[in-house]
Amino acid sequence: MALIIDQDDIVQLVGFRIGTKLFGANILNVREILRDPSIDTIDGAPDFVQGISRIRGQVLPIIDLGRMLGVAADSKSGEKIWVLVAQAGKRNVGYVVDSVTPIIRVKTETILPTPDIILHSMRSKYINGVCETDKGLLVMVDLNRILVDDEVNAVDKVVVK
């Protein structure tokens, strides 16, 4: 007899790594995943902006997600990068990560509040909780909260130039 799990009790996450840490973002917040897009640098951009990329006629700001979270990326120069595309304000934004995992499914009951040790080492306002997976401890990131209004405005000023 197969065990039937109520789909409402499952959260599907796009898993990704920055440095040695495993993160996840709700799959509903990720519009697409890009592999090694061409990125043009921009003079005068905020330090968290790596540049812009042109994707299907749209200018997409590329944000260093590790810098936003306060986590050191895996700095292997020459390696291809991954970019998660999500909405920030009224514009789509690309977030650079070191690698992407297959979709991770977790039961909502296994998602725990973020321990203080993680809150102190990362920018906690972006963190939803943590859960144990077969790949290790996963820190859940809310991509909708990564760029606050001031940061979105700073990105818009650079991209619109």
VOGU-3710 file (C-alpha; in Angstrom, 3 decimals, decimal comma):
1> maliidqddi> 0,000/0,000/0,000  1,458/3,364/-1,054  1,639/6,215/1,412  -0,264/9,231/0,117  1,079/12,613/1,199  -1,216/15,622/1,134  0,375/17,987/-1,419  -0,582/21,001/0,739  1,916/19,800/3,330  4,848/19,829/0,877
11> vqlvgfrigt> 6,981/22,833/-0,118  9,033/22,553/-3,284  12,329/24,432/-3,183  14,946/25,338/-5,730  18,077/24,276/-3,904  21,336/26,153/-4,430  24,741/26,510/-2,881  26,757/29,597/-2,077  30,164/28,584/-0,807  29,665/25,562/1,427
21> klfganilnv> 26,132/26,478/2,519  22,939/24,929/1,128  19,999/27,255/0,561  16,519/26,873/-0,862  13,932/29,237/-2,297  10,282/28,468/-2,895  9,949/27,241/-6,468  6,989/29,594/-6,955  9,323/32,588/-6,483  11,878/31,470/-9,091
31> reilrdpsid> 10,902/32,382/-12,649  13,794/30,603/-14,352  17,343/29,370/-13,895  20,096/30,537/-16,249  23,445/28,847/-16,787  26,401/31,168/-17,399  24,679/34,195/-18,958  26,830/36,961/-20,418  27,155/39,734/-17,809  28,192/43,304/-18,644
41> tidgapdfvq> 29,646/45,336/-15,781  28,230/48,763/-14,986  30,224/51,731/-13,704  28,798/53,257/-10,531  26,671/50,235/-9,616  26,110/49,366/-5,945  28,602/46,774/-4,649  25,992/43,993/-4,643  25,315/44,422/-8,394  27,617/42,330/-10,597
51> gisrirgqvl> 26,239/43,881/-13,779  23,436/43,396/-16,273  22,500/40,676/-18,696  20,238/40,856/-21,711  17,800/37,951/-21,687  15,221/37,709/-24,490  15,238/41,475/-25,011  14,955/42,306/-21,318  17,732/43,960/-19,300  18,211/41,914/-16,149
61> piidlgrmlg> 20,236/43,274/-13,201  22,549/40,564/-11,852  22,881/40,560/-8,051  25,543/38,813/-5,958  23,275/36,786/-3,666  26,182/35,712/-1,466  26,986/39,356/-0,734  23,330/40,099/0,035  23,179/37,162/2,470  26,576/37,845/4,020
71> vaadsksgek> 27,981/34,505/2,802  31,290/34,084/0,958  30,839/32,572/-2,480  33,007/29,778/-3,806  35,489/31,907/-5,738  36,600/29,577/-8,496  37,420/32,037/-11,232  36,683/30,809/-14,713  33,840/28,551/-13,530  30,423/28,942/-15,110
81> iwvlvaqagk> 27,838/30,585/-12,877  24,192/29,942/-12,176  21,588/32,711/-12,003  18,164/32,402/-10,369  15,664/34,831/-11,888  13,021/36,193/-9,504  10,924/39,329/-9,200  12,081/42,253/-7,046  9,630/45,105/-6,974  8,366/45,573/-10,522
91> rnvgyvvdsv> 11,406/44,116/-12,247  12,963/40,693/-12,712  16,385/40,283/-11,124  19,042/37,608/-11,511  20,723/36,260/-8,365  24,161/34,659/-8,804  24,703/31,371/-6,944  27,551/28,844/-7,081  25,445/25,810/-8,041  21,853/24,599/-8,253
101> tpiirvktet> 20,476/21,283/-6,989  17,494/19,333/-8,273  14,138/20,397/-6,790  13,967/19,659/-3,057  10,631/18,681/-1,530  10,175/19,198/2,210  7,230/18,713/4,520  6,099/22,007/6,030  6,159/20,402/9,487  9,939/19,838/9,161
111> ilptpdiilh> 10,666/23,553/8,620  12,033/24,986/11,856  12,694/28,545/13,031  16,172/29,744/12,151  18,680/29,075/14,960  20,340/32,160/16,469  23,791/31,043/15,282  22,625/31,258/11,657  20,834/34,552/12,273  24,052/36,085/13,609
121> smrskyingv> 26,207/34,861/10,723  23,827/35,880/7,886  21,459/38,697/7,120  18,445/37,281/8,911  15,733/39,412/7,335  15,986/37,227/4,214  15,769/33,879/6,044  12,450/31,968/6,493  13,667/28,961/8,451  15,788/25,831/8,194
131> cetdkgllvm> 15,153/22,170/7,519  17,187/19,004/7,362  17,422/17,366/3,929  19,316/14,387/2,561  21,826/16,962/1,232  22,342/18,533/4,679  20,920/21,495/6,584  19,067/23,824/4,217  18,543/27,522/4,964  15,326/28,816/3,386
141> vdlnrilvdd> 15,656/32,193/1,664  12,746/34,472/0,755  13,789/35,935/-2,611  10,906/38,418/-2,410  12,617/40,124/0,539  16,199/40,224/-0,795  16,021/43,692/-2,319  14,245/46,257/-0,173  12,777/49,386/-1,770  15,969/51,461/-1,515
151> evnavdkvvv> 18,014/48,695/-3,126  15,446/48,204/-5,920  15,560/51,953/-6,592  19,390/51,857/-6,691  19,270/48,964/-9,171  16,647/50,761/-11,293  18,800/53,902/-11,487  21,779/51,894/-12,745  19,820/49,751/-15,214  17,758/52,590/-16,667
161> k> 20,866/54,683/-17,496
//
